[in-house]
Amino acid sequence: MEQTTKQFRKRNAILSCLRSTDVHPSADWVYAQVKPEYPDISLGTVYRNLALFKQQGLIASLGTVNGVERFDGNTDPHVHFICTHCDSVTDLPQMAVPQSLCSQAAAQTGGLVEVCHLAFTGVCNRCCSSRNS
C-alpha cells in the first residue's frame, strides 16, 4: 500500500508541475523540478507518466523542438510560437484556433477532426533584439 501511495504522489507531482508552468517543458525539465521533493524518482518514471498523461488526454505533446519532446499542461485549443533560435515555446492567447481549418481538414479527409494544434515557428522578439544589438 505504501508503494502505491508513493507512486500516486509522484504521478500527481509530475502532473501538477506540468499544469503549473507555461514554459512547455521537456521531460528532463519536469524531472529536475520534481526531483528535490522526490529524490528517489527516476527519469524513466517521469517519461512513463508523461506518456500515460498524453494517452489519457491530460496533457498535450507539442512534438519535438530541436530534437526534444515538449509538453503542455493546457489541453484547451490554443496557438503556440516556437523560436528556432532559443527553442522557447510561447502561448499566443489572443489568437484563436480557426474552426474553419478544422472544418476544411474534416471535409478534405472525410473524417472527424478531434484536435488541432497550431504552431508558428520563427525567431522570437528577444532573439531578434539580441541579433540586432
C-alpha positions as semicolon CSV with decimal commas, in nm:
position;residue;x (nm);y (nm);z (nm)
1;M;0,000;0,000;0,000
2;E;0,289;0,237;0,086
3;Q;0,443;0,184;-0,260
4;T;0,113;0,259;-0,437
5;T;0,058;0,576;-0,234
6;K;0,412;0,691;-0,309
7;Q;0,361;0,616;-0,679
8;F;0,045;0,828;-0,695
9;R;0,212;1,115;-0,509
10;K;0,491;1,117;-0,767
11;R;0,240;1,093;-1,051
12;N;0,039;1,382;-0,908
13;A;0,356;1,587;-0,858
14;I;0,452;1,537;-1,225
15;L;0,107;1,641;-1,346
16;S;0,094;1,936;-1,106
17;C;0,436;2,050;-1,225
18;L;0,320;2,049;-1,586
19;R;-0,003;2,229;-1,513
20;S;0,163;2,500;-1,305
21;T;0,402;2,623;-1,571
22;D;0,377;2,787;-1,908
23;V;0,733;2,704;-2,023
24;H;0,620;2,399;-2,223
25;P;0,882;2,178;-2,061
26;S;1,073;1,870;-2,162
27;A;1,073;1,552;-1,953
28;D;1,420;1,649;-1,824
29;W;1,287;1,983;-1,701
30;V;0,995;1,817;-1,523
31;Y;1,234;1,565;-1,369
32;A;1,459;1,845;-1,237
33;Q;1,159;2,022;-1,083
34;V;1,013;1,713;-0,912
35;K;1,343;1,552;-0,802
36;P;1,402;1,776;-0,494
37;E;1,067;1,671;-0,346
38;Y;1,102;1,306;-0,453
39;P;1,475;1,224;-0,454
40;D;1,410;0,860;-0,546
41;I;1,215;0,945;-0,864
42;S;1,375;0,833;-1,188
43;L;1,373;0,996;-1,528
44;G;1,207;0,679;-1,656
45;T;0,918;0,733;-1,414
46;V;0,873;1,084;-1,550
47;Y;0,874;0,959;-1,911
48;R;0,627;0,677;-1,835
49;N;0,387;0,913;-1,659
50;L;0,409;1,174;-1,934
51;A;0,322;0,904;-2,188
52;L;0,029;0,795;-1,970
53;F;-0,095;1,154;-1,930
54;K;-0,073;1,207;-2,307
55;Q;-0,269;0,887;-2,369
56;Q;-0,534;0,997;-2,118
57;G;-0,558;1,343;-2,273
58;L;-0,446;1,516;-1,953
59;I;-0,152;1,687;-2,127
60;A;-0,051;1,760;-2,484
61;S;0,271;1,693;-2,666
62;L;0,387;1,982;-2,881
63;G;0,615;1,749;-3,073
64;T;0,988;1,791;-3,079
65;V;1,168;2,121;-3,059
66;N;1,533;2,084;-3,156
67;G;1,509;1,707;-3,100
68;V;1,344;1,724;-2,757
69;E;0,976;1,648;-2,699
70;R;0,796;1,935;-2,528
71;F;0,473;1,917;-2,328
72;D;0,184;2,142;-2,237
73;G;-0,039;2,105;-1,933
74;N;-0,301;2,323;-2,103
75;T;-0,505;2,098;-2,329
76;D;-0,751;2,369;-2,438
77;P;-0,712;2,460;-2,806
78;H;-0,457;2,740;-2,835
79;V;-0,180;2,866;-3,060
80;H;0,196;2,847;-2,999
81;F;0,502;3,030;-3,128
82;I;0,825;2,828;-3,133
83;C;1,156;3,015;-3,159
84;T;1,403;2,838;-3,386
85;H;1,691;3,024;-3,225
86;C;1,642;2,974;-2,848
87;D;1,383;2,688;-2,860
88;S;1,134;2,879;-2,645
89;V;0,767;2,793;-2,683
90;T;0,517;3,069;-2,613
91;D;0,137;3,065;-2,596
92;L;-0,040;3,318;-2,817
93;P;-0,357;3,366;-2,610
94;Q;-0,501;3,644;-2,829
95;M;-0,509;3,410;-3,130
96;A;-0,783;3,152;-3,157
97;V;-0,751;2,828;-3,349
98;P;-0,969;2,896;-3,655
99;Q;-1,256;2,649;-3,661
100;S;-1,264;2,686;-4,037
101;L;-0,931;2,499;-4,051
102;C;-1,082;2,209;-3,863
103;S;-1,385;2,209;-4,091
104;Q;-1,166;2,220;-4,403
105;A;-0,949;1,935;-4,277
106;A;-1,256;1,726;-4,196
107;A;-1,405;1,796;-4,538
108;Q;-1,083;1,705;-4,721
109;T;-1,027;1,385;-4,529
110;G;-1,388;1,282;-4,491
111;G;-1,303;1,222;-4,127
112;L;-1,358;1,387;-3,793
113;V;-1,105;1,637;-3,655
114;E;-1,073;1,583;-3,281
115;V;-0,780;1,812;-3,202
116;C;-0,599;2,087;-3,387
117;H;-0,253;2,203;-3,281
118;L;-0,142;2,525;-3,446
119;A;0,214;2,650;-3,407
120;F;0,411;2,922;-3,576
121;T;0,788;2,893;-3,595
122;G;1,036;3,175;-3,635
123;V;1,263;3,394;-3,427
124;C;1,123;3,543;-3,107
125;N;1,145;3,911;-3,018
126;R;1,420;3,855;-2,760
127;C;1,639;3,671;-3,013
128;C;1,568;3,932;-3,281
129;S;1,672;4,206;-3,039
130;S;1,994;4,028;-2,946
131;R;2,078;3,975;-3,315
132;N;2,035;4,345;-3,383
133;S;2,245;4,455;-3,085
